[in-house]
Structures are given as C-alpha cells and as structure tokens.
Amino acid sequence: MRSTVATEVPPNFITRRGMGIRSNNVLCVPQREAAGVRRVQAVRGGVNLVAAGAGPAHDVSGRLALGGGCATSTIEMNSLSPHESLVPMSEPTGPSIDRDEVARFDRLAATWWDEAGPMRVLHRFNPVRLTYIRDTACRHFGRDPLAPTPLAGLTLVDVGCGGGVLSEPLARLGAEVTGLDPAVTNVKVAQAHADAAGVPVRYRAETIEAVVAAGERFDVVCAMEVVEHVTDMPAFVRTACQAVKPGGLLFAATINRTMRSFALAIVGAEYVLGWLPKGTHDWEKFVTPDELRDAVEGGGLSVTDTTGVVFNPLTTRWSVARDTAVNYMIAAERPRG
C-alpha cells in the first residue's frame, strides 16, 4: 500500500469555495458551470428549495448548474409532493439505526444541495463515485458507459440517500432509482428537489431492513458513506447484501480506521480546519477493508474491487488511487442463479 504524496489528501480535505451572495434569505451561488444545464439549489437555514436555470442537460457528476442570478421559482416543503403518498412520514425504526446520527443529518437536511455548505465534501466526491458506479456496472452488465443512459432498465436502491445528491445523477444515467433514508426531512427535501428537476426518483423514509423484509430486490444496491454511521455494521451490510438480486452488484464507500484517518478526517477536517461539522464522524465506527469484506462475504457476495480515493488540492479534484488508508470504495457481486 503506497502512501499519499504531498499533493494528495483525502476528500475530507477540501479547499473552500466562494460562499455566494444571500438575497432575501436565499443563497445565490455564482455561475461556475456550462450554460444549458439546470440547477435546483437548496436554501440554507430553511425548508424551501429553489429552481433555476435552463434545460435538463447533465454530466456524469450529476451537478446542476445555475443559469445565472438568483432563483426564479420556489417550492414550499409543506406543499405535497407528487410522490408524497408513497413516502411514509413517520420515523422508521431498525436495528442498524443510530438515532443520534439520524437526528444530526435531519437537522442538516436543508443544506444538502448547498455546494458551499456542510455537504460540499459530498458534492466534490460525486464525480468520482458516480464514475466508479457507472463504469463498474457497465462492465458487469455489458453496457456502454458512454451511452446517454447506460444504466437504463437497472433497478437501484440508494441506502442512506440523504438529500439525493447521489440518487439524482444515478437516475439521470437511466437507473430506476429508489432512495431510502430514515430521516424524514431528508426524504422530503430529496423528493421536492427531484420533482423540481424533473428527475424520476422515488424516495422513501424506510430502512433497508424493512425493504428486504418486504421482499424487494434490486440489480444494484448502493451504501455510500453510510456504513460508518450505523450501530451494527456487519448486520447492516449483510441486510444490504440480501437486497441484491442474483447477478447484481453492491457498492459501498466509507473511511478506513487508521491513525491517518483519525488525524485527517476527524482532528484536521472537523476541529482544526472546520471543513466538516464537529461530530460528523466517530473514529471507532470507521471500517477497515477487511472488516467490510468479511461482512459482504457474510451476506453471500464476493468483493470484486477495492479502490482508494484521494483529493488533490492543486486541481481541486478527487481521483481513485491505490491508497486506501483513509477513503475507499468497494464493489461486490452476487453469483448469478
């Protein structure tokens, strides 16, 4: 295992972006992306979502670009979503749920789509994880990764979907996406954002345990940046594996439990630099690649790939790497038939 060079740091370490301009309590983010792409921006500190921009073009990063100026329309979170009747609004329960974790992310719900806010790390991580999921799934299922909708016809569940930062771009790649999250406010924010963007994602305030118990199975199961936030990682992973159809795939991304991850992901990112809210991570809940592999194999799947992820502050980009000492992703498959 090689160590990172001076210009490579984990994606927890991210250069600060311009914080934008506030107008009537709405965060207006300067245009930084190509024209002709649409952005739906969450309002910080409130429950409204803001829609702005032009057509529905997109790239693999799933980022939606602001057309310039402030938003032109507002969606009230207390108005019913077209999918409202499909989303249970009571707090779900399950053996893997950490109520403190759920409450913390529920309080951050309105900031999911603020690329300069507490979730900015995920926004910058998105291109790498989307490319990894797309390319691995295309190799496995015999698809062309450069096709307009390479995941068309595949059912996919995004476990711990939060505000839908990963779910939406996966749906734009053609997958039939279901997003699960135990935080009810997250689900409302995610569904309103998807509806405003015209992206067909079905969000549900449910646990993966409940979904598996109901007999639902998927071609692809994603558990990205979630296994380090549950109370019983092995049990959670085994349940997620049960949701994978024969011949299907499981993807997971998490943080390794090493002294380097403690120094960088917790001490540095949360307490020294303030790039993440304090308490975002508990080092004792970090998961080593061997522990994750054991849990996956206990669920009847075989890990086919493990790759690290590092951040380069000179290019402000993330990339895959051999170094798994801090952040890493895995892919696993269930045998066919």
HELIX and SHEET records of a PDB file:
HELIX    1   1 GLU A   84  LEU A   86  5                                   3    
HELIX    2   2 ARG A   99  ARG A  107  1                                   9    
HELIX    3   3 ALA A  109  THR A  111  5                                   3    
HELIX    4   4 ARG A  120  PHE A  141  1                                  22    
HELIX    5   5 SER A  167  ARG A  172  1                                   6    
HELIX    6   6 VAL A  184  ALA A  197  1                                  14    
HELIX    7   7 ILE A  208  ALA A  213  1                                   6    
HELIX    8   8 VAL A  227  HIS A  229  5                                   3    
HELIX    9   9 MET A  233  GLN A  242  1                                  10    
HELIX   10  10 MET A  259  SER A  261  1                                   3    
HELIX   11  11 PHE A  262  VAL A  272  3                                  11    
HELIX   12  12 TRP A  283  LYS A  285  5                                   3    
HELIX   13  13 PRO A  289  GLY A  298  1                                  10    
SHEET    1   A 2 ILE A  21  SER A  23  0                                        
SHEET    2   A 2 VAL A  26  CYS A  28 -1                                        
SHEET    1   B 3 ARG A  38  ALA A  42  0                                        
SHEET    2   B 3 LEU A  49  GLY A  53 -1                                        
SHEET    3   B 3 SER A  73  ILE A  75 -1                                        
SHEET    1   C 8 VAL A 201  ARG A 204  0                                        
SHEET    2   C 8 GLU A 176  LEU A 180  1                                        
SHEET    3   C 8 THR A 155  VAL A 159  1                                        
SHEET    4   C 8 PHE A 218  MET A 224  1                                        
SHEET    5   C 8 VAL A 244  ILE A 255  1                                        
SHEET    6   C 8 ASN A 327  GLU A 333 -1                                        
SHEET    7   C 8 SER A 302  ASN A 312 -1                                        
SHEET    8   C 8 ARG A 317  ALA A 321 -1                                        
END                                                                             
